[in-house]
């Protein structure tokens, strides 16, 4: 038997970890309302990084940091990562 990759002879890929590591999920929904508002904004602007959604992103990240759902970090660093082209 030869080794040609994954099922159906498709090449296999290695998963890549998240850029900022893993973090606890918001099981209690403490920041869910902010996430929903932010996602609605992103949908409205068709996925573009528009100023009207950036404030919502900051509120959501603040909520997660305040509840220890992610490590506290400087917003200048977070914003520079969000603005970096993919």
PDB file of N, CA, C and O in Angstrom:
ATOM      1  N   UNK A   1       0.843  -1.171   0.000  1.00  0.00           N
ATOM      2  CA  UNK A   1       0.000   0.000   0.000  1.00  0.00           C
ATOM      3  C   UNK A   1       0.891   1.237   0.000  1.00  0.00           C
ATOM      4  O   UNK A   1       1.822   1.339   0.798  1.00  0.00           O
ATOM      5  N   UNK A   2       0.609   2.152  -0.874  1.00  0.00           N
ATOM      6  CA  UNK A   2       1.427   3.361  -0.943  1.00  0.00           C
ATOM      7  C   UNK A   2       0.785   4.481  -0.141  1.00  0.00           C
ATOM      8  O   UNK A   2      -0.421   4.482   0.107  1.00  0.00           O
ATOM      9  N   UNK A   3       1.607   5.422   0.253  1.00  0.00           N
ATOM     10  CA  UNK A   3       1.127   6.563   1.030  1.00  0.00           C
ATOM     11  C   UNK A   3       1.034   7.774   0.107  1.00  0.00           C
ATOM     12  O   UNK A   3       2.040   8.415  -0.196  1.00  0.00           O
ATOM     13  N   UNK A   4      -0.181   8.079  -0.335  1.00  0.00           N
ATOM     14  CA  UNK A   4      -0.381   9.178  -1.282  1.00  0.00           C
ATOM     15  C   UNK A   4      -1.113  10.367  -0.673  1.00  0.00           C
ATOM     16  O   UNK A   4      -1.533  11.262  -1.406  1.00  0.00           O
ATOM     17  N   UNK A   5      -1.273  10.402   0.613  1.00  0.00           N
ATOM     18  CA  UNK A   5      -1.977  11.512   1.241  1.00  0.00           C
ATOM     19  C   UNK A   5      -3.189  11.025   1.990  1.00  0.00           C
ATOM     20  O   UNK A   5      -3.225   9.890   2.465  1.00  0.00           O
ATOM     21  N   UNK A   6      -4.185  11.885   2.097  1.00  0.00           N
ATOM     22  CA  UNK A   6      -5.389  11.578   2.849  1.00  0.00           C
ATOM     23  C   UNK A   6      -6.362  10.742   2.047  1.00  0.00           C
ATOM     24  O   UNK A   6      -6.020  10.252   0.971  1.00  0.00           O
ATOM     25  N   UNK A   7      -7.579  10.571   2.561  1.00  0.00           N
ATOM     26  CA  UNK A   7      -8.597   9.787   1.865  1.00  0.00           C
ATOM     27  C   UNK A   7      -8.855  10.340   0.468  1.00  0.00           C
ATOM     28  O   UNK A   7      -8.887  11.554   0.263  1.00  0.00           O
ATOM     29  N   UNK A   8      -9.037   9.444  -0.476  1.00  0.00           N
ATOM     30  CA  UNK A   8      -9.275   9.878  -1.847  1.00  0.00           C
ATOM     31  C   UNK A   8      -8.043  10.454  -2.498  1.00  0.00           C
ATOM     32  O   UNK A   8      -8.148  11.206  -3.468  1.00  0.00           O
ATOM     33  N   UNK A   9      -6.882  10.118  -1.986  1.00  0.00           N
ATOM     34  CA  UNK A   9      -5.596  10.602  -2.499  1.00  0.00           C
ATOM     35  C   UNK A   9      -5.476  12.122  -2.484  1.00  0.00           C
ATOM     36  O   UNK A   9      -4.745  12.700  -3.287  1.00  0.00           O
ATOM     37  N   UNK A  10      -6.197  12.766  -1.567  1.00  0.00           N
ATOM     38  CA  UNK A  10      -6.057  14.215  -1.414  1.00  0.00           C
ATOM     39  C   UNK A  10      -4.851  14.497  -0.537  1.00  0.00           C
ATOM     40  O   UNK A  10      -4.582  13.743   0.399  1.00  0.00           O
ATOM     41  N   UNK A  11      -4.126  15.555  -0.816  1.00  0.00           N
ATOM     42  CA  UNK A  11      -2.990  15.895   0.048  1.00  0.00           C
ATOM     43  C   UNK A  11      -3.485  16.308   1.434  1.00  0.00           C
ATOM     44  O   UNK A  11      -4.533  16.940   1.566  1.00  0.00           O
ATOM     45  N   UNK A  12      -2.734  15.949   2.443  1.00  0.00           N
ATOM     46  CA  UNK A  12      -3.106  16.325   3.803  1.00  0.00           C
ATOM     47  C   UNK A  12      -2.456  17.662   4.153  1.00  0.00           C
ATOM     48  O   UNK A  12      -1.377  17.989   3.660  1.00  0.00           O
ATOM     49  N   UNK A  13      -3.122  18.417   5.001  1.00  0.00           N
ATOM     50  CA  UNK A  13      -2.574  19.690   5.464  1.00  0.00           C
ATOM     51  C   UNK A  13      -2.492  19.667   6.980  1.00  0.00           C
ATOM     52  O   UNK A  13      -3.303  19.031   7.652  1.00  0.00           O
ATOM     53  N   UNK A  14      -1.511  20.363   7.500  1.00  0.00           N
ATOM     54  CA  UNK A  14      -1.362  20.466   8.941  1.00  0.00           C
ATOM     55  C   UNK A  14      -2.186  21.645   9.436  1.00  0.00           C
ATOM     56  O   UNK A  14      -2.146  22.720   8.837  1.00  0.00           O
ATOM     57  N   UNK A  15      -2.930  21.460  10.517  1.00  0.00           N
ATOM     58  CA  UNK A  15      -3.681  22.594  11.057  1.00  0.00           C
ATOM     59  C   UNK A  15      -2.736  23.625  11.655  1.00  0.00           C
ATOM     60  O   UNK A  15      -1.677  23.283  12.181  1.00  0.00           O
ATOM     61  N   UNK A  16      -3.128  24.878  11.569  1.00  0.00           N
ATOM     62  CA  UNK A  16      -2.311  25.940  12.157  1.00  0.00           C
ATOM     63  C   UNK A  16      -3.024  26.473  13.397  1.00  0.00           C
ATOM     64  O   UNK A  16      -4.241  26.655  13.380  1.00  0.00           O
ATOM     65  N   UNK A  17      -2.283  26.723  14.462  1.00  0.00           N
ATOM     66  CA  UNK A  17      -2.908  27.221  15.690  1.00  0.00           C
ATOM     67  C   UNK A  17      -3.355  28.670  15.521  1.00  0.00           C
ATOM     68  O   UNK A  17      -2.849  29.374  14.647  1.00  0.00           O
ATOM     69  N   UNK A  18      -4.301  29.122  16.348  1.00  0.00           N
ATOM     70  CA  UNK A  18      -4.719  30.525  16.288  1.00  0.00           C
ATOM     71  C   UNK A  18      -3.541  31.447  16.563  1.00  0.00           C
ATOM     72  O   UNK A  18      -2.610  31.071  17.276  1.00  0.00           O
ATOM     73  N   UNK A  19      -3.576  32.648  16.004  1.00  0.00           N
ATOM     74  CA  UNK A  19      -2.474  33.594  16.164  1.00  0.00           C
ATOM     75  C   UNK A  19      -2.228  33.959  17.619  1.00  0.00           C
ATOM     76  O   UNK A  19      -1.077  34.109  18.030  1.00  0.00           O
ATOM     77  N   UNK A  20      -3.272  34.103  18.391  1.00  0.00           N
ATOM     78  CA  UNK A  20      -3.119  34.547  19.773  1.00  0.00           C
ATOM     79  C   UNK A  20      -3.330  33.412  20.770  1.00  0.00           C
ATOM     80  O   UNK A  20      -3.558  33.672  21.951  1.00  0.00           O
ATOM     81  N   UNK A  21      -3.259  32.178  20.327  1.00  0.00           N
ATOM     82  CA  UNK A  21      -3.403  31.043  21.227  1.00  0.00           C
ATOM     83  C   UNK A  21      -4.860  30.722  21.506  1.00  0.00           C
ATOM     84  O   UNK A  21      -5.763  31.331  20.933  1.00  0.00           O
ATOM     85  N   UNK A  22      -5.078  29.768  22.384  1.00  0.00           N
ATOM     86  CA  UNK A  22      -6.444  29.369  22.708  1.00  0.00           C
ATOM     87  C   UNK A  22      -6.960  30.196  23.881  1.00  0.00           C
ATOM     88  O   UNK A  22      -6.178  30.771  24.639  1.00  0.00           O
ATOM     89  N   UNK A  23      -8.255  30.248  24.020  1.00  0.00           N
ATOM     90  CA  UNK A  23      -8.866  31.010  25.097  1.00  0.00           C
ATOM     91  C   UNK A  23     -10.193  30.351  25.449  1.00  0.00           C
ATOM     92  O   UNK A  23     -10.771  29.645  24.622  1.00  0.00           O
ATOM     93  N   UNK A  24     -10.688  30.576  26.676  1.00  0.00           N
ATOM     94  CA  UNK A  24     -11.948  29.960  27.087  1.00  0.00           C
ATOM     95  C   UNK A  24     -13.127  30.463  26.260  1.00  0.00           C
ATOM     96  O   UNK A  24     -13.172  31.627  25.860  1.00  0.00           O
ATOM     97  N   UNK A  25     -14.072  29.574  26.013  1.00  0.00           N
ATOM     98  CA  UNK A  25     -15.293  29.964  25.330  1.00  0.00           C
ATOM     99  C   UNK A  25     -16.208  30.691  26.308  1.00  0.00           C
ATOM    100  O   UNK A  25     -16.118  30.493  27.520  1.00  0.00           O
ATOM    101  N   UNK A  26     -17.063  31.510  25.788  1.00  0.00           N
ATOM    102  CA  UNK A  26     -18.001  32.284  26.603  1.00  0.00           C
ATOM    103  C   UNK A  26     -19.257  31.442  26.837  1.00  0.00           C
ATOM    104  O   UNK A  26     -20.322  31.747  26.302  1.00  0.00           O
ATOM    105  N   UNK A  27     -19.125  30.379  27.641  1.00  0.00           N
ATOM    106  CA  UNK A  27     -20.235  29.454  27.872  1.00  0.00           C
ATOM    107  C   UNK A  27     -21.444  30.127  28.514  1.00  0.00           C
ATOM    108  O   UNK A  27     -22.580  29.738  28.243  1.00  0.00           O
ATOM    109  N   UNK A  28     -21.220  31.120  29.350  1.00  0.00           N
ATOM    110  CA  UNK A  28     -22.327  31.792  30.035  1.00  0.00           C
ATOM    111  C   UNK A  28     -22.924  32.934  29.218  1.00  0.00           C
ATOM    112  O   UNK A  28     -23.889  33.563  29.650  1.00  0.00           O
ATOM    113  N   UNK A  29     -22.363  33.205  28.051  1.00  0.00           N
ATOM    114  CA  UNK A  29     -22.895  34.244  27.175  1.00  0.00           C
ATOM    115  C   UNK A  29     -22.746  35.653  27.719  1.00  0.00           C
ATOM    116  O   UNK A  29     -23.550  36.532  27.411  1.00  0.00           O
ATOM    117  N   UNK A  30     -21.715  35.870  28.531  1.00  0.00           N
ATOM    118  CA  UNK A  30     -21.523  37.185  29.150  1.00  0.00           C
ATOM    119  C   UNK A  30     -21.267  38.285  28.122  1.00  0.00           C
ATOM    120  O   UNK A  30     -21.649  39.434  28.340  1.00  0.00           O
ATOM    121  N   UNK A  31     -20.632  37.949  27.015  1.00  0.00           N
ATOM    122  CA  UNK A  31     -20.297  38.947  25.988  1.00  0.00           C
ATOM    123  C   UNK A  31     -21.041  38.683  24.681  1.00  0.00           C
ATOM    124  O   UNK A  31     -20.728  39.282  23.652  1.00  0.00           O
ATOM    125  N   UNK A  32     -22.023  37.788  24.723  1.00  0.00           N
ATOM    126  CA  UNK A  32     -22.716  37.371  23.507  1.00  0.00           C
ATOM    127  C   UNK A  32     -23.427  38.535  22.815  1.00  0.00           C
ATOM    128  O   UNK A  32     -23.419  38.623  21.587  1.00  0.00           O
ATOM    129  N   UNK A  33     -24.040  39.427  23.594  1.00  0.00           N
ATOM    130  CA  UNK A  33     -24.758  40.554  22.991  1.00  0.00           C
ATOM    131  C   UNK A  33     -23.811  41.464  22.213  1.00  0.00           C
ATOM    132  O   UNK A  33     -24.172  41.981  21.155  1.00  0.00           O
ATOM    133  N   UNK A  34     -22.604  41.660  22.734  1.00  0.00           N
ATOM    134  CA  UNK A  34     -21.624  42.493  22.030  1.00  0.00           C
ATOM    135  C   UNK A  34     -21.119  41.795  20.769  1.00  0.00           C
ATOM    136  O   UNK A  34     -20.911  42.431  19.736  1.00  0.00           O
ATOM    137  N   UNK A  35     -20.925  40.478  20.867  1.00  0.00           N
ATOM    138  CA  UNK A  35     -20.485  39.721  19.701  1.00  0.00           C
ATOM    139  C   UNK A  35     -21.543  39.796  18.599  1.00  0.00           C
ATOM    140  O   UNK A  35     -21.209  39.999  17.432  1.00  0.00           O
ATOM    141  N   UNK A  36     -22.816  39.632  18.966  1.00  0.00           N
ATOM    142  CA  UNK A  36     -23.892  39.670  17.978  1.00  0.00           C
ATOM    143  C   UNK A  36     -23.983  41.043  17.312  1.00  0.00           C
ATOM    144  O   UNK A  36     -24.192  41.135  16.103  1.00  0.00           O
ATOM    145  N   UNK A  37     -23.828  42.098  18.092  1.00  0.00           N
ATOM    146  CA  UNK A  37     -23.866  43.457  17.544  1.00  0.00           C
ATOM    147  C   UNK A  37     -22.707  43.684  16.580  1.00  0.00           C
ATOM    148  O   UNK A  37     -22.883  44.262  15.508  1.00  0.00           O
ATOM    149  N   UNK A  38     -21.519  43.222  16.973  1.00  0.00           N
ATOM    150  CA  UNK A  38     -20.341  43.366  16.112  1.00  0.00           C
ATOM    151  C   UNK A  38     -20.520  42.578  14.813  1.00  0.00           C
ATOM    152  O   UNK A  38     -20.243  43.098  13.732  1.00  0.00           O
ATOM    153  N   UNK A  39     -20.980  41.333  14.912  1.00  0.00           N
ATOM    154  CA  UNK A  39     -21.161  40.514  13.710  1.00  0.00           C
ATOM    155  C   UNK A  39     -22.223  41.107  12.787  1.00  0.00           C
ATOM    156  O   UNK A  39     -22.092  41.032  11.565  1.00  0.00           O
ATOM    157  N   UNK A  40     -23.271  41.694  13.357  1.00  0.00           N
ATOM    158  CA  UNK A  40     -24.289  42.360  12.534  1.00  0.00           C
ATOM    159  C   UNK A  40     -23.679  43.546  11.792  1.00  0.00           C
ATOM    160  O   UNK A  40     -24.003  43.790  10.630  1.00  0.00           O
ATOM    161  N   UNK A  41     -22.804  44.275  12.460  1.00  0.00           N
ATOM    162  CA  UNK A  41     -22.129  45.413  11.828  1.00  0.00           C
ATOM    163  C   UNK A  41     -21.238  44.935  10.682  1.00  0.00           C
ATOM    164  O   UNK A  41     -21.249  45.512   9.594  1.00  0.00           O
ATOM    165  N   UNK A  42     -20.472  43.883  10.933  1.00  0.00           N
ATOM    166  CA  UNK A  42     -19.580  43.345   9.899  1.00  0.00           C
ATOM    167  C   UNK A  42     -20.387  42.867   8.692  1.00  0.00           C
ATOM    168  O   UNK A  42     -19.968  43.052   7.549  1.00  0.00           O
ATOM    169  N   UNK A  43     -21.539  42.256   8.946  1.00  0.00           N
ATOM    170  CA  UNK A  43     -22.405  41.815   7.850  1.00  0.00           C
ATOM    171  C   UNK A  43     -22.908  43.016   7.057  1.00  0.00           C
ATOM    172  O   UNK A  43     -22.945  42.989   5.827  1.00  0.00           O
ATOM    173  N   UNK A  44     -23.297  44.072   7.776  1.00  0.00           N
ATOM    174  CA  UNK A  44     -23.823  45.283   7.126  1.00  0.00           C
ATOM    175  C   UNK A  44     -22.792  45.923   6.202  1.00  0.00           C
ATOM    176  O   UNK A  44     -23.144  46.423   5.133  1.00  0.00           O
ATOM    177  N   UNK A  45     -21.521  45.911   6.606  1.00  0.00           N
ATOM    178  CA  UNK A  45     -20.472  46.541   5.794  1.00  0.00           C
ATOM    179  C   UNK A  45     -19.768  45.524   4.894  1.00  0.00           C
ATOM    180  O   UNK A  45     -18.691  45.790   4.362  1.00  0.00           O
ATOM    181  N   UNK A  46     -20.390  44.364   4.733  1.00  0.00           N
ATOM    182  CA  UNK A  46     -19.912  43.313   3.832  1.00  0.00           C
ATOM    183  C   UNK A  46     -18.493  42.860   4.142  1.00  0.00           C
ATOM    184  O   UNK A  46     -17.689  42.634   3.237  1.00  0.00           O
ATOM    185  N   UNK A  47     -18.193  42.728   5.435  1.00  0.00           N
ATOM    186  CA  UNK A  47     -16.919  42.157   5.859  1.00  0.00           C
ATOM    187  C   UNK A  47     -15.732  43.094   5.836  1.00  0.00           C
ATOM    188  O   UNK A  47     -14.614  42.677   6.137  1.00  0.00           O
ATOM    189  N   UNK A  48     -15.948  44.343   5.487  1.00  0.00           N
ATOM    190  CA  UNK A  48     -14.830  45.289   5.449  1.00  0.00           C
ATOM    191  C   UNK A  48     -14.539  45.837   6.840  1.00  0.00           C
ATOM    192  O   UNK A  48     -15.428  45.887   7.690  1.00  0.00           O
ATOM    193  N   UNK A  49     -13.307  46.242   7.071  1.00  0.00           N
ATOM    194  CA  UNK A  49     -12.881  46.772   8.364  1.00  0.00           C
ATOM    195  C   UNK A  49     -13.220  48.261   8.429  1.00  0.00           C
ATOM    196  O   UNK A  49     -12.347  49.115   8.268  1.00  0.00           O
ATOM    197  N   UNK A  50     -14.494  48.558   8.666  1.00  0.00           N
ATOM    198  CA  UNK A  50     -14.974  49.945   8.674  1.00  0.00           C
ATOM    199  C   UNK A  50     -14.928  50.524  10.085  1.00  0.00           C
ATOM    200  O   UNK A  50     -15.051  49.790  11.065  1.00  0.00           O
ATOM    201  N   UNK A  51     -14.750  51.858  10.189  1.00  0.00           N
ATOM    202  CA  UNK A  51     -14.675  52.508  11.506  1.00  0.00           C
ATOM    203  C   UNK A  51     -15.896  52.255  12.388  1.00  0.00           C
ATOM    204  O   UNK A  51     -15.760  52.144  13.606  1.00  0.00           O
ATOM    205  N   UNK A  52     -17.089  52.161  11.789  1.00  0.00           N
ATOM    206  CA  UNK A  52     -18.289  51.981  12.615  1.00  0.00           C
ATOM    207  C   UNK A  52     -18.309  50.642  13.349  1.00  0.00           C
ATOM    208  O   UNK A  52     -19.041  50.485  14.326  1.00  0.00           O
ATOM    209  N   UNK A  53     -17.520  49.684  12.892  1.00  0.00           N
ATOM    210  CA  UNK A  53     -17.473  48.379  13.559  1.00  0.00           C
ATOM    211  C   UNK A  53     -16.290  48.263  14.522  1.00  0.00           C
ATOM    212  O   UNK A  53     -16.291  47.396  15.395  1.00  0.00           O
ATOM    213  N   UNK A  54     -15.303  49.109  14.377  1.00  0.00           N
ATOM    214  CA  UNK A  54     -14.104  48.994  15.222  1.00  0.00           C
ATOM    215  C   UNK A  54     -14.410  49.250  16.692  1.00  0.00           C
ATOM    216  O   UNK A  54     -13.880  48.561  17.564  1.00  0.00           O
ATOM    217  N   UNK A  55     -15.256  50.231  16.973  1.00  0.00           N
ATOM    218  CA  UNK A  55     -15.641  50.501  18.361  1.00  0.00           C
ATOM    219  C   UNK A  55     -16.355  49.314  18.984  1.00  0.00           C
ATOM    220  O   UNK A  55     -16.157  49.003  20.158  1.00  0.00           O
ATOM    221  N   UNK A  56     -17.189  48.654  18.184  1.00  0.00           N
ATOM    222  CA  UNK A  56     -17.892  47.467  18.670  1.00  0.00           C
ATOM    223  C   UNK A  56     -16.911  46.333  18.949  1.00  0.00           C
ATOM    224  O   UNK A  56     -17.068  45.591  19.918  1.00  0.00           O
ATOM    225  N   UNK A  57     -15.901  46.205  18.097  1.00  0.00           N
ATOM    226  CA  UNK A  57     -14.878  45.177  18.318  1.00  0.00           C
ATOM    227  C   UNK A  57     -14.136  45.452  19.620  1.00  0.00           C
ATOM    228  O   UNK A  57     -13.843  44.530  20.381  1.00  0.00           O
ATOM    229  N   UNK A  58     -13.834  46.722  19.872  1.00  0.00           N
ATOM    230  CA  UNK A  58     -13.127  47.089  21.101  1.00  0.00           C
ATOM    231  C   UNK A  58     -13.983  46.781  22.331  1.00  0.00           C
ATOM    232  O   UNK A  58     -13.471  46.279  23.332  1.00  0.00           O
ATOM    233  N   UNK A  59     -15.281  47.079  22.260  1.00  0.00           N
ATOM    234  CA  UNK A  59     -16.182  46.765  23.374  1.00  0.00           C
ATOM    235  C   UNK A  59     -16.230  45.259  23.631  1.00  0.00           C
ATOM    236  O   UNK A  59     -16.201  44.815  24.779  1.00  0.00           O
ATOM    237  N   UNK A  60     -16.305  44.483  22.555  1.00  0.00           N
ATOM    238  CA  UNK A  60     -16.360  43.028  22.690  1.00  0.00           C
ATOM    239  C   UNK A  60     -15.071  42.489  23.315  1.00  0.00           C
ATOM    240  O   UNK A  60     -15.118  41.667  24.230  1.00  0.00           O
ATOM    241  N   UNK A  61     -13.933  42.950  22.825  1.00  0.00           N
ATOM    242  CA  UNK A  61     -12.658  42.484  23.377  1.00  0.00           C
ATOM    243  C   UNK A  61     -12.497  42.924  24.827  1.00  0.00           C
ATOM    244  O   UNK A  61     -11.968  42.171  25.644  1.00  0.00           O
ATOM    245  N   UNK A  62     -12.946  44.131  25.158  1.00  0.00           N
ATOM    246  CA  UNK A  62     -12.900  44.602  26.547  1.00  0.00           C
ATOM    247  C   UNK A  62     -13.741  43.704  27.443  1.00  0.00           C
ATOM    248  O   UNK A  62     -13.321  43.347  28.544  1.00  0.00           O
ATOM    249  N   UNK A  63     -14.911  43.346  26.976  1.00  0.00           N
ATOM    250  CA  UNK A  63     -15.788  42.462  27.737  1.00  0.00           C
ATOM    251  C   UNK A  63     -15.090  41.132  28.007  1.00  0.00           C
ATOM    252  O   UNK A  63     -15.119  40.630  29.131  1.00  0.00           O
ATOM    253  N   UNK A  64     -14.468  40.566  26.986  1.00  0.00           N
ATOM    254  CA  UNK A  64     -13.770  39.281  27.160  1.00  0.00           C
ATOM    255  C   UNK A  64     -12.600  39.421  28.130  1.00  0.00           C
ATOM    256  O   UNK A  64     -12.381  38.541  28.962  1.00  0.00           O
ATOM    257  N   UNK A  65     -11.850  40.512  28.034  1.00  0.00           N
ATOM    258  CA  UNK A  65     -10.716  40.713  28.943  1.00  0.00           C
ATOM    259  C   UNK A  65     -11.193  40.931  30.376  1.00  0.00           C
ATOM    260  O   UNK A  65     -10.600  40.398  31.314  1.00  0.00           O
ATOM    261  N   UNK A  66     -12.261  41.710  30.551  1.00  0.00           N
ATOM    262  CA  UNK A  66     -12.782  41.996  31.889  1.00  0.00           C
ATOM    263  C   UNK A  66     -13.278  40.738  32.594  1.00  0.00           C
ATOM    264  O   UNK A  66     -13.275  40.674  33.824  1.00  0.00           O
ATOM    265  N   UNK A  67     -13.702  39.744  31.831  1.00  0.00           N
ATOM    266  CA  UNK A  67     -14.238  38.511  32.405  1.00  0.00           C
ATOM    267  C   UNK A  67     -13.249  37.345  32.327  1.00  0.00           C
ATOM    268  O   UNK A  67     -13.621  36.184  32.503  1.00  0.00           O
ATOM    269  N   UNK A  68     -11.990  37.674  32.062  1.00  0.00           N
ATOM    270  CA  UNK A  68     -10.915  36.666  31.967  1.00  0.00           C
ATOM    271  C   UNK A  68     -11.201  35.585  30.932  1.00  0.00           C
ATOM    272  O   UNK A  68     -10.839  34.424  31.119  1.00  0.00           O
ATOM    273  N   UNK A  69     -11.857  35.977  29.836  1.00  0.00           N
ATOM    274  CA  UNK A  69     -12.089  35.052  28.734  1.00  0.00           C
ATOM    275  C   UNK A  69     -10.986  35.165  27.684  1.00  0.00           C
ATOM    276  O   UNK A  69     -10.951  34.397  26.723  1.00  0.00           O
ATOM    277  N   UNK A  70     -10.105  36.112  27.873  1.00  0.00           N
ATOM    278  CA  UNK A  70      -8.898  36.234  27.061  1.00  0.00           C
ATOM    279  C   UNK A  70      -7.890  37.047  27.862  1.00  0.00           C
ATOM    280  O   UNK A  70      -8.254  37.788  28.776  1.00  0.00           O
ATOM    281  N   UNK A  71      -6.633  36.898  27.509  1.00  0.00           N
ATOM    282  CA  UNK A  71      -5.577  37.614  28.226  1.00  0.00           C
ATOM    283  C   UNK A  71      -5.709  39.113  27.972  1.00  0.00           C
ATOM    284  O   UNK A  71      -6.010  39.540  26.857  1.00  0.00           O
ATOM    285  N   UNK A  72      -5.480  39.897  29.011  1.00  0.00           N
ATOM    286  CA  UNK A  72      -5.516  41.351  28.862  1.00  0.00           C
ATOM    287  C   UNK A  72      -4.350  41.770  27.973  1.00  0.00           C
ATOM    288  O   UNK A  72      -3.225  41.304  28.150  1.00  0.00           O
ATOM    289  N   UNK A  73      -4.623  42.639  27.032  1.00  0.00           N
ATOM    290  CA  UNK A  73      -3.596  43.093  26.102  1.00  0.00           C
ATOM    291  C   UNK A  73      -3.858  44.550  25.764  1.00  0.00           C
ATOM    292  O   UNK A  73      -4.962  45.057  25.960  1.00  0.00           O
ATOM    293  N   UNK A  74      -2.847  45.205  25.262  1.00  0.00           N
ATOM    294  CA  UNK A  74      -2.945  46.600  24.860  1.00  0.00           C
ATOM    295  C   UNK A  74      -3.719  46.682  23.543  1.00  0.00           C
ATOM    296  O   UNK A  74      -3.446  45.928  22.609  1.00  0.00           O
ATOM    297  N   UNK A  75      -4.678  47.593  23.472  1.00  0.00           N
ATOM    298  CA  UNK A  75      -5.478  47.714  22.258  1.00  0.00           C
ATOM    299  C   UNK A  75      -4.648  48.138  21.052  1.00  0.00           C
ATOM    300  O   UNK A  75      -5.014  47.820  19.921  1.00  0.00           O
ATOM    301  N   UNK A  76      -3.546  48.843  21.263  1.00  0.00           N
ATOM    302  CA  UNK A  76      -2.684  49.220  20.136  1.00  0.00           C
ATOM    303  C   UNK A  76      -2.150  47.972  19.441  1.00  0.00           C
ATOM    304  O   UNK A  76      -2.057  47.933  18.214  1.00  0.00           O
ATOM    305  N   UNK A  77      -1.800  46.962  20.218  1.00  0.00           N
ATOM    306  CA  UNK A  77      -1.296  45.709  19.649  1.00  0.00           C
ATOM    307  C   UNK A  77      -2.424  44.968  18.939  1.00  0.00           C
ATOM    308  O   UNK A  77      -2.249  44.488  17.820  1.00  0.00           O
ATOM    309  N   UNK A  78      -3.583  44.876  19.591  1.00  0.00           N
ATOM    310  CA  UNK A  78      -4.718  44.176  18.991  1.00  0.00           C
ATOM    311  C   UNK A  78      -5.154  44.835  17.688  1.00  0.00           C
ATOM    312  O   UNK A  78      -5.433  44.148  16.706  1.00  0.00           O
ATOM    313  N   UNK A  79      -5.213  46.161  17.677  1.00  0.00           N
ATOM    314  CA  UNK A  79      -5.634  46.883  16.475  1.00  0.00           C
ATOM    315  C   UNK A  79      -4.624  46.691  15.353  1.00  0.00           C
ATOM    316  O   UNK A  79      -5.014  46.507  14.200  1.00  0.00           O
ATOM    317  N   UNK A  80      -3.330  46.730  15.672  1.00  0.00           N
ATOM    318  CA  UNK A  80      -2.324  46.549  14.621  1.00  0.00           C
ATOM    319  C   UNK A  80      -2.431  45.157  14.012  1.00  0.00           C
ATOM    320  O   UNK A  80      -2.198  44.989  12.815  1.00  0.00           O
ATOM    321  N   UNK A  81      -2.781  44.156  14.819  1.00  0.00           N
ATOM    322  CA  UNK A  81      -2.962  42.805  14.282  1.00  0.00           C
ATOM    323  C   UNK A  81      -4.208  42.726  13.418  1.00  0.00           C
ATOM    324  O   UNK A  81      -4.212  42.033  12.401  1.00  0.00           O
ATOM    325  N   UNK A  82      -5.273  43.430  13.811  1.00  0.00           N
ATOM    326  CA  UNK A  82      -6.509  43.419  13.030  1.00  0.00           C
ATOM    327  C   UNK A  82      -6.332  44.136  11.699  1.00  0.00           C
ATOM    328  O   UNK A  82      -6.974  43.774  10.712  1.00  0.00           O
ATOM    329  N   UNK A  83      -5.472  45.146  11.659  1.00  0.00           N
ATOM    330  CA  UNK A  83      -5.287  45.945  10.453  1.00  0.00           C
ATOM    331  C   UNK A  83      -4.290  45.321   9.482  1.00  0.00           C
ATOM    332  O   UNK A  83      -4.207  45.729   8.324  1.00  0.00           O
ATOM    333  N   UNK A  84      -3.535  44.334   9.954  1.00  0.00           N
ATOM    334  CA  UNK A  84      -2.524  43.697   9.114  1.00  0.00           C
ATOM    335  C   UNK A  84      -3.210  42.942   7.972  1.00  0.00           C
ATOM    336  O   UNK A  84      -4.161  42.200   8.217  1.00  0.00           O
ATOM    337  N   UNK A  85      -2.746  43.119   6.726  1.00  0.00           N
ATOM    338  CA  UNK A  85      -3.341  42.383   5.603  1.00  0.00           C
ATOM    339  C   UNK A  85      -3.129  40.886   5.775  1.00  0.00           C
ATOM    340  O   UNK A  85      -2.117  40.437   6.315  1.00  0.00           O
ATOM    341  N   UNK A  86      -4.108  40.130   5.302  1.00  0.00           N
ATOM    342  CA  UNK A  86      -4.023  38.665   5.420  1.00  0.00           C
ATOM    343  C   UNK A  86      -3.239  38.063   4.295  1.00  0.00           C
ATOM    344  O   UNK A  86      -3.071  36.845   4.242  1.00  0.00           O
TER     345      UNK A  86
END
